[in-house]
Amino acid sequence: MSKIGGVFMLKRQSWFWAILLISIGLLTIGPAPTANAAASVSQLSRQQGLLIDLGRHPMTEPDLKQVIRAAAARKVNYLVLHLSDNEHLSFQSKYLGNRASKTVLSQAALRRLVTYSNARHVQLVPDVDVPSHAGAILRQLKKKRPKTYRAVKLDRETLNYTHRQTNTVVKAIYRELDRTFKHQRHHAFILGADEVPGNTAAYHTLTTFINDLSRYQNQQGYTTVIWNDSILKRELPRLSKNIVVNYWSQSGNHSETRSLKDRKTMRASVPNLVKAKRKIVNANSYAAYYQLKYIGNQRHDDYFINYLKNRYRPNLFNEIDKHGQNQNRTLERGVKTNGTLVCLWGHDSKHISTKQIVNFIQRLTIPK
């Protein structure tokens, strides 16, 4: 994910490929909280999750063991490893042909981390984001499989989700990780699907793409998870009901009036997801996102940690209100979530040490 700007994270969406995707898609397959009316859902297991961004802040195996220990001490149920992004591919893959190193974790190193995490009662959840945020995967494909690269490249950061060969490529990558992360009591896999360039016609194909990957991962025994911002209201009935939704923002942190109006009209909201009986994890982009580069800035650190502990609630979402304004603190009364995911994103954070990150995690309290 692109998490740039501000103390909390800002996302960006490029529509550069919208016209192209229409053709391809058709041919191939602050203020006080505001209350929105929302139907109640049945009580779900509330989990406390933490994401660490290895795509922008690579870590070694010993580094990650420190993170796991800190997460376990804070009673975190699961730790998401954001394993790749545009900047870096942090795991070795036979299919992609990259070499292991200190910050490119071999499958053996990942298995050791699974064992280490199991002993501390923390589930490890792999996150390999597709079709966007795939820049590092595409660069490696270009080196190892240039013919495939040309077939599946949409742009330098996006896999062409309208091409069937892309499904084959992604499944080959996932298959290796499935074998590595299967030795746990619970199995989950984040597919991504956030910040995907396209329009309504292309997103019809995107839904088909995600459903296919989800079905494949379900067959391997994994619960599948995607981010909410590329889910259109019109596509929600088609989206597999087995998919859990990480809800970070309806607006995608856009502020332009026209963009907010379009997103309010087109993008699924929490009430839409509740009505469709979908499981939701709250990953509020105001309250649950933090950039690693700010760690050590006492004012920023204290504000985030105190807000998360004292003011945030699992049913406090980032949504667009009836006036077309982005609201970071929209209270959805009666909504029972699958818990909260706190995300630590690594853009421009090379100067931050593992010790600083661990110390920060040791201060976190994630509400149930």
ROPADO-84621 format. One line per field, with one value per residue (C-alpha): y, x negated, z negated. Coordinates in steps of 0.001 Angstrom, whole numbers. Layout:
Y c(Y|...)
X c(X|...)
Z c(Z|...)
END
This chain:
Y c(0|3538|5197|8637|11967|13161|11469|8955|7387|8794|6591|7493|6209|6486|6262|6495|3126|3579|3827|930|-1218|-582|-2118|-4974|-5714|-5986|-8154|-10615|-11581|16405|16593|14474|11025|10898|8152|6245|3826|267|-3080|-5245|-8403|-11482|-11378|-12287|-13236|-9982|-10219|-7850|-7677|-5903|-5411|-4814|-3473|-5533|-4239|-803|-1600|-4954|-6911|-9876|-13074|-11975|-8588|-10280|-12530|-9375|-8040|-11333|-11286|-7704|-8506|-11535|-9454|-7032|-9910|-9504|-12433|-12234|-10507|-9648|-9754|-7366|-9331|-7311|-3971|-1794|-1243|-4676|-8388|-9702|-13453|-15905|-17612|-20441|-19320|-15748|-16887|-14383|-15161|-15264|-12699|-11146|-9175|-11587|-14354|-17918|-20275|-22066|-18781|-18118|-21618|-20966|-17756|-19686|-22138|-19294|-17480|-20634|-21029|-17531|-18014|-15450|-16341|-15178|-13937|-13502|-10489|-10436|-7607|-8001|-6761|-3344|-2761|-5454|-3457|-5716|-8846|-7365|-6454|-9990|-11437|-9240|-10782|-14398|-14756|-11889|-13392|-13802|-10313|-8796|-10746|-9807|-6245|-3516|-790|-838|-1334|-3308|-6814|-7029|-8484|-8828|-11434|-15065|-15662|-13256|-15663|-18453|-16304|-15226|-18765|-20023|-17427|-18086|-21850|-21613|-19446|-21657|-24577|-22424|-20900|-23948|-25247|-23122|-23681|-20958|-19923|-16558|-14837|-11190|-10987|-7206|-5670|-2151|982|-814|1427|982|1940|227|-2008|-3029|-3609|-6215|-8147|-7327|-9030|-12132|-12059|-11779|-14446|-16865|-16287|-16511|-19779|-21188|-20115|-21461|-24831|-24671|-24117|-20345|-17647|-14816|-11092|-8005|-4246|-2425|512|-1279|-2882|-1284|-1403|-2914|-5643|-6525|-9163|-10904|-10810|-14163|-14277|-16094|-13016|-10961|-7200|-5030|-1663|1230|4009|4572|7717|6226|9379|11473|15022|16312|17095|15294|12230|12039|12355|9560|7318|7948|6875|3943|2447|52|1494|-308|-409|-1932|-4633|-5269|-5588|-8072|-10011|-9633|-9988|-6747|-5978|-2321|-893|2768|4865|7615|5655|2389|3449|4764|5428|3891|7000|8983|6650|8638|11823|11923|14172|11930|8705|9829|11096|7872|5560|7552|7956|4247|3341|5908|7183|4611|1919|-1084|360|3779|3806|6069|6849|9570|11289|12368|15783|14215|14854|12362|11484|9703|8926|7648|5670|2711|1745|-1923|-3156|-6064|-6466|-9162|-6806|-4216|-4315|-1761|-1163|83|1257|1671|4413|6389|4633|3324|5460|3696|792|-2479|-1496|1662|-329|-2889|-173|1414|-1890|-2448|728|-255|-1187|-2499|-2368|-5517)
X c(0|-1062|-1166|-2636|-2030|-890|-1209|1366|1390|2526|3250|3128|5167|4103|6714|4198|5232|8984|9701|7387|8998|12470|11397|9434|12006|14799|12803|11491|13271|10825|14701|16829|17808|20762|23359|24677|27585|26324|27869|26316|24485|23921|21090|17811|14470|12672|9000|6102|3833|594|-900|-4576|-5598|-8515|-7965|-9282|-11118|-12862|-13845|-16049|-14906|-16352|-14624|-11288|-11755|-12067|-8862|-7062|-8150|-6937|-3617|-3109|-3822|-1071|1415|1558|3440|1897|-984|-630|-3840|-3416|-5905|-6136|-5336|-6649|-9953|-11036|-10318|-11105|-10693|-12502|-10460|-11553|-9005|-10298|-13906|-15204|-17955|-17667|-19555|-19316|-16246|-14957|-13711|-14074|-11132|-13171|-13582|-9853|-9102|-11370|-9464|-6185|-7528|-8827|-5504|-3497|-5391|-4253|-631|-807|506|-1592|439|-1298|-310|-1330|676|2074|2826|1492|-1604|-3299|-6292|-8898|-7203|-7108|-10806|-11705|-9442|-11179|-14531|-13445|-10443|-10481|-7787|-5447|-6339|-5212|-1951|-973|-2279|349|-1972|-5187|-3290|-228|435|2957|5947|7850|5381|5839|2095|1876|3974|1501|-1466|103|1181|-2369|-3693|-966|-1460|-5001|-3911|-895|-3209|-5397|-2652|-370|-1909|321|3588|5282|4585|5249|3852|4219|4713|4560|6948|6327|5711|6378|6491|9619|13252|16580|16201|12686|13699|16181|13158|11276|14024|13708|9925|10164|12878|10687|7697|9883|11410|7932|6668|9802|9049|5592|7229|6782|9223|8816|8743|8832|8793|12070|11286|11691|15032|17833|21408|22558|19893|20452|23138|20636|17734|17176|18901|15892|13687|12985|12703|10007|11781|9320|11170|14097|12443|9005|7945|8820|9917|11107|14838|15539|13547|15346|18719|17870|16567|19598|21784|19718|17647|19020|19504|19601|23438|23263|20908|22995|26168|24336|23321|19588|16949|15098|11752|11328|8073|9111|6637|6769|6604|4890|2247|-1165|-4297|-7470|-9412|-7692|-8798|-10918|-8924|-7449|-4526|-3433|-4084|-2178|790|1191|705|3023|5728|5685|5884|8355|10547|10617|13296|13577|16779|15242|14608|13170|16083|17626|20561|23886|22414|19679|16911|14291|14840|12049|14287|17623|19366|21315|23554|24287|21572|19578|16249|13613|11408|8763|5646|2957|696|-2882|-3854|-7487|-7798|-11063|-11904|-15434|-16690|-14420|-16001|-14413|-14892|-12841|-10071|-10025|-9901|-6971|-5082|-5647|-3644|-665|2711|5077|8703|10826)
Z c(0|588|-2812|-2297|-4004|-7418|-10767|-9648|-6243|-2962|27|3669|6554|10217|12943|15741|17146|16900|20631|21453|18783|20166|23441|21939|19255|21786|24090|21526|18663|-14491|-14757|-17056|-15798|-13444|-13718|-10707|-10896|-10529|-11217|-13884|-12954|-15048|-17557|-15880|-17342|-18057|-17219|-17804|-14768|-13907|-10427|-9774|-6356|-5043|-1517|-2496|-5700|-5160|-8248|-9005|-10682|-14073|-13660|-13132|-16136|-18237|-16691|-17363|-21018|-21412|-19733|-21963|-25058|-23975|-23534|-19753|-18204|-14759|-13014|-9328|-7313|-4365|-2308|882|2419|5216|3425|2214|2392|-1073|-464|1779|4483|6752|9301|9318|9162|6626|4152|390|-1665|-5102|-4056|-1404|-3637|-2438|-2807|-5493|-7389|-7137|-8440|-11412|-12075|-11961|-14544|-16690|-16471|-17239|-20497|-21476|-20413|-17624|-14176|-11221|-8248|-4876|-2792|881|2401|5927|8506|7391|5280|7363|8588|6960|8313|11811|11737|10754|13441|15996|15008|14672|17004|19518|21759|18805|17625|20904|20752|17188|16845|16802|15593|13571|10309|11405|12667|15488|13686|16952|18268|17242|17117|14197|12119|12924|11879|8584|7697|8298|5848|3289|3541|2172|-743|-1458|-2120|-4370|-6517|-6764|-10010|-12214|-14006|-11944|-8366|-6744|-3674|-2618|1143|1361|3938|2703|4765|8021|11131|13208|13670|13175|16223|15235|11613|12788|14009|10803|8782|10953|10470|6680|6451|8379|6096|3011|4138|4779|1362|-350|1237|-350|-3738|-4015|-5021|-2523|-3256|-1019|-1589|-1129|1125|4473|3595|5566|4292|7574|7345|3688|4445|6752|4302|2602|-774|-2255|-1946|-5074|-4510|-6083|-6185|-6152|-4320|-1981|-616|-144|-1990|1059|336|3717|3701|6970|5955|2605|4306|6750|3978|1792|4712|5932|3108|518|-2966|-6309|-6271|-2788|-4029|-7131|-5065|-2838|-5985|-5408|-8104|-8761|-10374|-11322|-9973|-10305|-8318|-10931|-14160|-13225|-10662|-11608|-9612|-10970|-9941|-12714|-15480|-17897|-17426|-20904|-20006|-17119|-19026|-22108|-20128|-18153|-21132|-23404|-20760|-19975|-23651|-24930|-22085|-19307|-19281|-16926|-15418|-14706|-10944|-8267|-5913|-3765|-5480|-3985|-3204|-1078|-3604|-4717|-8382|-10220|-13180|-11921|-14629|-13234|-16125|-16622|-14264|-15629|-13863|-13633|-15608|-14798|-12635|-13494|-10503|-10720|-7223|-6267|-3652|-4058|-7327|-6734|-9614|-12116|-13996|-15008|-18639|-18088|-16414|-19202|-21860|-20022|-19811|-23524|-24175|-22029|-23428|-20748|-21922|-21624)
END
